[in-house]
Amino acid sequence: MLFAGLLACKSKQDTLQPVSAPTLEKGESFFNKNNDSAFYYFNLFATSATDSLEIAMAYTYMGIIQAYEGDHYGGQESLLKSLSYLHEHSSKDQECLSSDYHELGNICLNLKNYEAAIDYYRKALKYIKDPGDKAIALNSIALTYQKKGDYDQAIDLYRSLLVKSKETKKEYARTLSNYARTKWLKDSSYHAAPELKYALQIRRDSNDSRGLNASYAHLSDYYSTSMPDSALYYAEKRYGIARQINSPDDEAEALSKLITLSPPKLLKPYFIRYQYLTDSLQTAKNAAKNQFALIRYEAAKNKADNLQLQKDNAQKENQLIVQWFMLVLTILIFTSIGIFIIQRHRRRRQQIEIASRQAIQEHQLKTSQKVHDGVANGLYRIMTELEYKEPIDKEELIDKIEILYERSRDISYEQPTISRLSFHEKIKDLLSSFGSDHTRVLIIGNDPTFWNHTHAQVQIEIEHILEELMINMKKHSQGHSVAIKFEHQNGQLHIHYTDDGIGLPPQFKYGNGLRNTENRIKRIGGRYTFEHPAKGLKMHISFPIAQSS
């Protein structure tokens, strides 16, 4: 059955309590009774379930609720989300597909996007099996043609539906009333009263309250110019039935008609009620939009908190594994080559003492910077690979630890590392190593020509600057996308760094890493600026092109 036929009046909101295992049935138990609660549970289920069809159904329900409450664009978003979980060739998905497309057609019709509405209704027809539901979809297409002013198309459709719906009184009355109204809209001299009244009588006999509401509206419009008294009579009847079925939108339309047709002495109470009702409807629709957004925000926040907790636990487990591995590795090394390690340790201690004395004499910051860039950043990159790379290559890990060991041993007289890779490939490897399942790194313009006019020392400084920016992103940004763009402009080399993380807080204090980065930029004659967009961080670095000698 089409979900569009399930809607009813909204109820007061209940206090919502989180549930440990939300189900689709929990949301359905509130549907049409308390739509705020229903939306809460459907959203909770959609963000935690694993079955694609059930997730799609939850988003379908959410879209219907949003559209009914007046949040058409929010409803459209939820329904399109539902479609992303469905497959048109899967027979079990087809009922949900028909519901999504039909409700998207209703939304587009309400937004006066008639072409899109017709397209969605026709898509719904492809998946509808039930003859009654097909008649509803075709009636919707005909109504859209009528609203669009394409009366001939609408009349042809209604005429074919009349033949097919004679055995179903409710559907026949709906089609007949719409058919007569459309013919009258096309030709104002058309005598539509007999057909409109016959449809009204069928609806009275069937106790079809919503059908009566439509018939009274059609008859009031029909008599508006020719018989104002009759038009007023049917407007009053519609006002009564709209209040009976508790439909504020229909009541407001009936009041608008009554204000147009009633004598002046009766206008005041109608006008006061109309003004109150339209203000209340607008307030309720705005509140509904905010409520749905708030529910989604809270659910997303809870999910993010749970994922962060899982990530923290996984990091602790990884740290224990690394510690165990390092312990075993140390024991093996000391057992097999103990004498060699003792000798190397003695030499290393002597070299560290010499390096420390020289560093203190030259500049304390220089030593801090070497330790930070040469060892701490390298360790952090190894930790990042241990966290995201599976499986762990033990030999590769030992090689990297050995490199860090040699780098720290020689820290007092660190010389530029000669790499077998060209510099642009080295930069590519550096930046790409910070990518993971959760972080996408985009590199633009890093080609050999960019680095042709940079000295080796400038390249070393730039490498450390980029490494520090990426480590700062990994530690603090919480971003999912990072872009680094390299370009020539106005005799300068420019590097633009952008991420979509949390950015720098207003009271942010520079640590050693960013302070070292600032010093390096100044050392190569460069300049830098920070930007703070609504989300994330942007940094621009520029430095002069080296003059050829």
Secondary structure, 3 states (H helix, E strand, C coil): CCHHHHCCCCCCCCCCCCCCCCCHHHHHHHCCCCHHHHHHHHHHHHCCCCCHHHHHHHHHHHHHHHHHCCCHHHHHHHHHHHHCCCCCCCHHHHHHHHHHHHHHHHHHHHCCCHHHHHHHHHHHHHHCCCHHHHHHHHHHHHHHHHHHCCHHHHHHHHHHHHHHCCCCHHHHHHHHHHHHHHHHHHCCCCCCHHHHHHHHHHHHHCCCHHHHHHHHHHHHHHHCCCCHHHHHHHHHHHHHHHHHCCCHHHHHHHHHHHHHHCCHHHHHHHHHHHHHHHHHHHHHHHHHHHHHHHHHHHHHHHHHHHHHHHHHHHHHHHHHHHHHHHHHHHHHHHHHCHHHHHHHHHHHHHHHHHHHHHHHHHCHHHHHHHHHHHHHHHHHHHHHHHHHCCCCCHHHHHHHHHHHHHHHHCHHHCCCCCCCCCHHHHHHHHHHCCCCCCCEEEEECCCHHHHCCCCHHHHHHHHHHHHHHHHHHHHHHCCCEEEEEEEEECCEEEEEEEECCCCCCCCCCCCHHHHHHHHHHHHCCCEEEEECCCCCEEEEEEEECCCCC
